[in-house]
Amino acid sequence: MISVTRINGSTLWLNALMIETVEETPDTYITLITGKRMIVLEKAAEVISMVKHYNQEIGVNTSTIKVQQTEESS
């Protein structure tokens, strides 16, 4: 989970695996795979950094690399 701040200042813990897109226009919009959109105070680069860090913590990047290597070896 990552912590983001809603436009009203409240904190929201968001499942980083559910994020489909992050865009900054100039407000930062996060779109979930469910289609739900929300505006947050953090910049897009901050949200992306938090998602990358979270993925590293849970090993998503490592497992993806291993699957790709296995597929390439076949």
C-alpha positions as a LaTeX table, in Angstrom:
\begin{tabular}{lrrr}
\hline
Residue & $x$ (\AA) & $y$ (\AA) & $z$ (\AA) \\
\hline
Met1 & 0.00 & 0.00 & 0.00 \\
Ile2 & 1.12 & 3.55 & $-0.64$ \\
Ser3 & 0.00 & 6.67 & 1.17 \\
Val4 & $-1.40$ & 9.54 & $-0.90$ \\
Thr5 & $-3.20$ & 12.74 & 0.06 \\
Arg6 & $-6.63$ & 13.49 & $-1.32$ \\
Ile7 & $-7.42$ & 16.98 & $-2.54$ \\
Asn8 & $-9.27$ & 17.68 & 0.75 \\
Gly9 & $-6.10$ & 16.89 & 2.75 \\
Ser10 & $-7.13$ & 13.47 & 4.06 \\
Thr11 & $-4.72$ & 10.55 & 3.82 \\
Leu12 & $-5.64$ & 7.57 & 1.68 \\
Trp13 & $-3.83$ & 4.23 & 1.66 \\
Leu14 & $-3.98$ & 2.87 & $-1.86$ \\
Asn15 & $-3.20$ & $-0.61$ & $-3.16$ \\
Ala16 & $-0.34$ & 0.15 & $-5.58$ \\
Leu17 & $-1.07$ & $-3.01$ & $-7.59$ \\
Met18 & $-4.48$ & $-1.57$ & $-8.53$ \\
Ile19 & $-3.08$ & 1.55 & $-10.23$ \\
Glu20 & $-3.52$ & 1.62 & $-13.99$ \\
Thr21 & $-2.41$ & 5.16 & $-14.83$ \\
Val22 & $-1.03$ & 8.29 & $-13.17$ \\
Glu23 & $-1.35$ & 11.60 & $-14.99$ \\
Glu24 & $-0.61$ & 15.20 & $-14.14$ \\
Thr25 & $-2.75$ & 17.80 & $-15.93$ \\
Pro26 & $-1.83$ & 19.92 & $-13.74$ \\
Asp27 & $-3.64$ & 18.06 & $-10.93$ \\
Thr28 & $-2.45$ & 14.50 & $-10.39$ \\
Tyr29 & $-5.07$ & 11.91 & $-11.31$ \\
Ile30 & $-4.73$ & 8.25 & $-10.36$ \\
Thr31 & $-6.87$ & 5.80 & $-12.31$ \\
Leu32 & $-7.37$ & 2.34 & $-10.83$ \\
Ile33 & $-7.92$ & $-0.82$ & $-12.86$ \\
Thr34 & $-11.56$ & $-0.67$ & $-11.71$ \\
Gly35 & $-11.96$ & 2.62 & $-13.60$ \\
Lys36 & $-12.21$ & 4.72 & $-10.42$ \\
Arg37 & $-10.30$ & 8.02 & $-10.64$ \\
Met38 & $-9.06$ & 10.21 & $-7.84$ \\
Ile39 & $-7.18$ & 13.48 & $-7.54$ \\
Val40 & $-4.22$ & 13.59 & $-5.15$ \\
Leu41 & $-1.91$ & 16.36 & $-3.97$ \\
Glu42 & 1.32 & 14.47 & $-4.73$ \\
Lys43 & 3.01 & 15.03 & $-8.09$ \\
Ala44 & 2.90 & 12.18 & $-10.61$ \\
Ala45 & 6.64 & 11.54 & $-10.22$ \\
Glu46 & 6.18 & 11.09 & $-6.45$ \\
Val47 & 3.36 & 8.58 & $-6.92$ \\
Ile48 & 5.35 & 6.64 & $-9.52$ \\
Ser49 & 8.37 & 6.59 & $-7.20$ \\
Met50 & 6.24 & 5.25 & $-4.33$ \\
Val51 & 4.78 & 2.53 & $-6.60$ \\
Lys52 & 8.27 & 1.50 & $-7.78$ \\
His53 & 9.51 & 1.36 & $-4.18$ \\
Tyr54 & 6.48 & $-0.70$ & $-3.12$ \\
Asn55 & 7.00 & $-3.13$ & $-6.02$ \\
Gln56 & 10.64 & $-3.58$ & $-5.01$ \\
Glu57 & 9.62 & $-4.23$ & $-1.40$ \\
Ile58 & 7.23 & $-7.02$ & $-2.35$ \\
Gly59 & 9.52 & $-8.46$ & $-5.04$ \\
Val60 & 7.30 & $-7.80$ & $-8.06$ \\
Asn61 & 10.22 & $-6.56$ & $-10.18$ \\
Thr62 & 12.38 & $-9.56$ & $-9.33$ \\
Ser63 & 9.69 & $-12.11$ & $-10.14$ \\
Thr64 & 8.90 & $-10.38$ & $-13.44$ \\
Ile65 & 12.55 & $-10.49$ & $-14.47$ \\
Lys66 & 12.78 & $-14.20$ & $-13.56$ \\
Val67 & 9.68 & $-15.02$ & $-15.65$ \\
Gln68 & 11.10 & $-13.11$ & $-18.62$ \\
Gln69 & 14.43 & $-14.91$ & $-18.33$ \\
Thr70 & 12.67 & $-18.28$ & $-18.15$ \\
Glu71 & 10.56 & $-17.49$ & $-21.22$ \\
Glu72 & 13.63 & $-16.36$ & $-23.16$ \\
Ser73 & 15.49 & $-19.56$ & $-22.24$ \\
Ser74 & 12.73 & $-21.80$ & $-23.60$ \\
\hline
\end{tabular}
